[in-house]
Amino acid sequence: MIANARMYSVEATTGALWRRLLSAIAAQSGLPITVIEHVAPQPISALWQRSDTAAVFMCGLPYSRSEPRPGIVAAPVPSPAAFAHAPIYWSNWIVHADSRFATLSDTFGRRLALTTPESQSGYAAALQHLMPYGTATPLYSEVIAPQVTPQGAVRAVQEARAEVAPIDAFTFALLEKHAPELTRQVRVIGQTARTPIPPIVGASSGLDSLTSAFTQAHGNSALRALMTELLLECFVRPDAASYDELLERFEAATAFWREHPLARVIHPAFSALTSPGH
């Protein structure tokens, strides 16, 4: 069985911390679990399709769309106060630090960077948040090519390839701590609605001891030191049904944007946002 935390391994230091934490939790569980590497450009979705997963972070949107769904082992509760001691997150709308944009509506008519069509934080959350602004006039001039990761979307804003992007709030917090050279070049001008944070899932059965190891990790002083560096308060076992609403909201948003022009130019990877006639 395998474990992997690519979703929140935002740079080398956090990647190493996650490997140490997952290895220690796996050892506590007593199960034969190997922490593997799975780095870009390998598609992260390939992880979710494996039949030997035991502890792999999975974005909530593809989790809500999967059939059958993998089992939820645990979910992280980030430690920053804004996360309110709950397994939740949202997306931060970011712009360049030197820009004059003060509100999200200030960015309309410019270029929007999204991550991938399978992302909740880098795609679906943004579509849902923008719906109240939808009119007969395109909101943006362009939706640029998929940036794949939140870090890619940050760089797109930094490098002036786009003026605005939605970024996973937990990723952003980890970047602020471990890669401030990235985040100091951008500003947050808004936030999307709060939704359940990506869970840690396993395709295998009989993972109760692993769930126990995750939910008890914060009580272990050695593991607590790793968790502090990863901005983790604890792990909990969330209700799988709490992710159902992600699919409902996503389907409503894509249907809306097929009828309303999100941008004058939309990269073909986001073709679900265009009507058949376009």
C-alpha positions as CSV (number, residue, x, y, z in Angstrom):
1,M,0.0,0.0,0.0
2,I,1.1,3.5,-0.7
3,A,0.9,7.0,0.9
4,N,1.6,10.4,-0.8
5,A,1.1,14.1,0.0
6,R,1.8,15.7,-3.3
7,M,-1.1,18.0,-3.1
8,Y,0.4,19.9,-0.2
9,S,4.1,19.3,-0.8
10,V,4.3,22.9,-2.0
11,E,8.1,22.9,-2.2
12,A,11.1,20.8,-1.2
13,T,11.0,21.5,2.6
14,T,7.3,20.7,2.9
15,G,7.7,17.7,0.7
16,A,10.3,16.2,3.0
17,L,8.2,17.1,6.1
18,W,5.2,15.3,4.7
19,R,7.2,12.2,3.8
20,R,8.5,12.1,7.4
21,L,5.0,12.6,8.9
22,L,3.3,10.0,6.7
23,S,6.1,7.5,7.3
24,A,5.8,7.9,11.0
25,I,1.9,7.7,11.0
26,A,2.1,4.6,8.8
27,A,4.5,3.0,11.2
28,Q,2.1,3.8,14.1
29,S,-0.7,2.1,12.3
30,G,1.3,-1.2,11.9
31,L,0.3,-1.4,8.2
32,P,2.7,-2.1,5.4
33,I,2.6,1.3,3.8
34,T,5.3,2.9,1.6
35,V,5.5,6.6,1.1
36,I,6.2,7.1,-2.6
37,E,7.2,10.0,-4.8
38,H,4.8,11.2,-7.5
39,V,6.0,14.5,-8.8
40,A,5.1,16.7,-11.8
41,P,4.8,16.2,-14.7
42,Q,3.2,12.9,-13.6
43,P,-0.6,13.7,-13.4
44,I,-1.8,13.7,-9.9
45,S,-5.0,12.0,-11.0
46,A,-2.9,8.8,-11.6
47,L,-2.5,8.5,-7.9
48,W,-6.2,8.5,-7.3
49,Q,-6.7,5.7,-9.8
50,R,-4.4,3.3,-8.1
51,S,-5.9,0.3,-6.3
52,D,-3.2,0.2,-3.6
53,T,-3.7,3.7,-2.0
54,A,-3.8,3.8,1.8
55,A,-3.1,7.5,2.5
56,V,-3.2,9.9,-0.5
57,F,-4.5,13.4,-0.5
58,M,-7.4,13.7,-3.0
59,C,-9.0,17.0,-4.2
60,G,-12.6,17.2,-3.0
61,L,-14.1,17.8,-6.4
62,P,-12.8,14.6,-8.1
63,Y,-13.6,12.8,-4.9
64,S,-17.2,13.9,-5.1
65,R,-17.3,12.8,-8.8
66,S,-15.6,9.4,-8.4
67,E,-17.6,6.2,-8.7
68,P,-17.0,4.2,-6.6
69,R,-15.6,6.6,-4.1
70,P,-12.5,5.7,-2.2
71,G,-12.7,5.5,1.6
72,I,-11.8,8.6,3.6
73,V,-9.0,7.9,6.1
74,A,-8.7,11.4,7.6
75,A,-8.6,15.1,6.8
76,P,-6.3,17.8,8.0
77,V,-7.3,20.6,10.3
78,P,-4.9,23.5,9.5
79,S,-3.6,25.4,12.5
80,P,-3.9,29.0,11.4
81,A,-6.7,30.7,13.3
82,A,-8.6,31.5,10.1
83,F,-9.4,27.8,9.6
84,A,-11.4,27.9,12.8
85,H,-10.3,24.5,14.1
86,A,-12.2,22.7,11.3
87,P,-11.3,20.6,8.3
88,I,-12.2,23.4,5.9
89,Y,-10.5,25.6,3.3
90,W,-11.3,28.1,0.6
91,S,-9.5,29.9,-2.3
92,N,-7.7,33.2,-2.0
93,W,-8.0,35.5,-5.0
94,I,-4.5,36.8,-5.6
95,V,-3.2,39.7,-7.7
96,H,0.3,41.0,-8.2
97,A,1.6,43.0,-5.1
98,D,2.3,46.0,-7.3
99,S,-1.0,46.1,-9.0
100,R,-3.8,48.6,-8.4
101,F,-6.5,46.0,-8.0
102,A,-8.3,46.4,-4.7
103,T,-11.4,44.2,-5.3
104,L,-12.2,41.2,-7.5
105,S,-14.4,43.3,-9.8
106,D,-11.4,45.5,-10.5
107,T,-9.8,42.5,-12.3
108,F,-12.7,42.1,-14.7
109,G,-11.7,42.5,-18.3
110,R,-8.2,41.1,-17.6
111,R,-6.7,37.6,-17.7
112,L,-7.7,34.8,-15.3
113,A,-5.4,31.9,-14.4
114,L,-6.9,28.6,-13.3
115,T,-5.1,25.4,-12.4
116,T,-6.9,22.4,-13.9
117,P,-10.6,21.5,-14.7
118,E,-10.5,18.8,-12.0
119,S,-9.5,21.2,-9.2
120,Q,-11.9,22.4,-6.5
121,S,-9.8,25.3,-5.2
122,G,-8.2,26.3,-8.5
123,Y,-11.3,26.0,-10.7
124,A,-14.7,25.1,-9.3
125,A,-14.5,27.4,-6.3
126,A,-13.7,30.3,-8.7
127,L,-16.6,29.5,-11.1
128,Q,-19.1,29.4,-8.2
129,H,-17.8,32.6,-6.7
130,L,-18.0,34.5,-10.0
131,M,-21.6,33.5,-10.8
132,P,-23.3,36.6,-9.2
133,Y,-21.2,38.7,-11.5
134,G,-22.2,36.9,-14.7
135,T,-23.7,39.0,-17.4
136,A,-24.1,39.0,-21.2
137,T,-20.6,40.6,-21.4
138,P,-17.5,38.4,-20.8
139,L,-16.1,39.0,-17.3
140,Y,-12.5,38.4,-18.4
141,S,-10.5,38.9,-21.6
142,E,-9.0,35.5,-21.4
143,V,-8.8,32.3,-19.3
144,I,-5.2,31.3,-20.0
145,A,-3.7,27.7,-20.2
146,P,-4.1,25.5,-17.2
147,Q,-1.4,26.3,-14.6
148,V,-1.7,22.7,-13.1
149,T,-0.7,23.6,-9.6
150,P,-1.4,26.6,-7.2
151,Q,2.3,27.4,-7.4
152,G,2.0,27.6,-11.2
153,A,-1.0,30.0,-10.8
154,V,1.0,32.2,-8.4
155,R,3.9,32.4,-10.9
156,A,1.4,33.3,-13.7
157,V,0.4,36.3,-11.7
158,Q,4.0,37.2,-10.7
159,E,5.1,37.0,-14.4
160,A,2.2,39.0,-15.7
161,R,0.8,36.2,-17.7
162,A,-2.5,36.7,-15.8
163,E,-3.8,39.4,-13.5
164,V,-5.7,37.2,-11.0
165,A,-5.9,33.6,-9.9
166,P,-7.7,31.6,-7.1
167,I,-5.3,29.8,-4.8
168,D,-6.0,27.0,-2.2
169,A,-5.8,28.8,1.1
170,F,-3.9,26.0,2.9
171,T,-1.4,25.9,0.1
172,F,-1.0,29.6,0.3
173,A,-0.4,29.4,4.1
174,L,2.3,26.8,3.6
175,L,3.9,28.9,0.9
176,E,3.9,31.9,3.1
177,K,5.8,29.9,5.7
178,H,8.2,27.9,3.6
179,A,8.4,29.9,0.3
180,P,7.8,33.6,1.2
181,E,9.7,34.7,-1.9
182,L,6.7,33.5,-3.9
183,T,3.9,34.9,-1.7
184,R,5.4,38.3,-1.0
185,Q,5.0,39.2,-4.7
186,V,1.2,38.8,-4.6
187,R,-1.7,40.2,-2.5
188,V,-5.0,38.6,-1.5
189,I,-8.0,40.6,-2.5
190,G,-10.8,38.2,-1.7
191,Q,-11.9,34.7,-0.7
192,T,-14.3,32.1,-2.0
193,A,-16.8,30.2,0.2
194,R,-15.5,27.7,2.7
195,T,-15.8,24.0,1.8
196,P,-14.5,20.7,3.1
197,I,-10.7,20.4,2.8
198,P,-9.2,17.7,0.5
199,P,-9.4,14.4,2.4
200,I,-6.7,11.7,2.7
201,V,-8.2,8.6,1.0
202,G,-7.5,4.9,0.6
203,A,-8.7,2.4,-1.9
204,S,-7.9,-0.5,0.4
205,S,-10.2,-1.8,3.1
206,G,-9.3,-2.4,6.7
207,L,-7.7,1.0,7.3
208,D,-9.2,1.7,10.7
209,S,-5.8,1.5,12.4
210,L,-4.5,4.1,10.0
211,T,-7.4,6.4,10.7
212,S,-6.6,6.0,14.4
213,A,-2.9,6.8,13.8
214,F,-3.9,10.0,12.0
215,T,-6.4,11.2,14.5
216,Q,-4.1,10.5,17.4
217,A,-0.9,12.0,15.8
218,H,-1.3,15.4,17.5
219,G,-0.8,13.7,20.9
220,N,2.6,12.4,19.9
221,S,5.3,15.0,20.7
222,A,7.6,13.8,17.9
223,L,4.8,14.0,15.4
224,R,3.6,17.2,16.8
225,A,6.8,18.9,15.9
226,L,6.4,17.9,12.2
227,M,2.8,18.9,12.3
228,T,3.6,22.4,13.6
229,E,6.0,22.9,10.7
230,L,3.2,21.8,8.3
231,L,0.6,24.1,9.9
232,L,-1.5,21.2,11.1
233,E,-3.6,21.3,14.3
234,C,-4.7,17.7,14.0
235,F,-6.4,15.2,11.7
236,V,-10.1,14.2,12.0
237,R,-12.4,11.7,10.3
238,P,-14.8,13.9,8.3
239,D,-18.3,12.9,7.1
240,A,-18.0,11.7,3.5
241,A,-21.4,13.1,2.7
242,S,-20.1,16.6,3.4
243,Y,-18.3,16.4,0.0
244,D,-21.6,15.8,-1.9
245,E,-22.4,19.5,-2.2
246,L,-19.1,20.1,-4.1
247,L,-20.5,18.1,-7.1
248,E,-23.9,19.8,-6.9
249,R,-22.2,23.3,-6.9
250,F,-19.8,22.3,-9.7
251,E,-22.5,21.1,-12.0
252,A,-24.6,24.3,-11.4
253,A,-21.6,26.5,-12.1
254,T,-20.5,24.8,-15.3
255,A,-24.1,24.9,-16.6
256,F,-24.2,28.6,-15.7
257,W,-21.0,29.5,-17.5
258,R,-22.1,27.6,-20.7
259,E,-24.9,30.1,-20.9
260,H,-22.9,33.2,-19.8
261,P,-19.5,34.2,-21.2
262,L,-16.8,33.9,-18.6
263,A,-14.1,35.3,-21.0
264,R,-13.7,36.3,-24.6
265,V,-11.0,33.7,-25.1
266,I,-11.1,30.4,-23.1
267,H,-8.3,27.9,-23.4
268,P,-9.5,24.6,-24.9
269,A,-8.7,22.7,-21.7
270,F,-11.6,24.5,-20.1
271,S,-14.1,23.8,-22.9
272,A,-16.7,22.7,-20.4
273,L,-17.3,26.5,-19.9
274,T,-18.3,27.1,-23.5
275,S,-21.6,26.4,-25.1
276,P,-21.7,23.8,-28.0
277,G,-22.2,26.7,-30.4
278,H,-19.0,28.5,-29.5
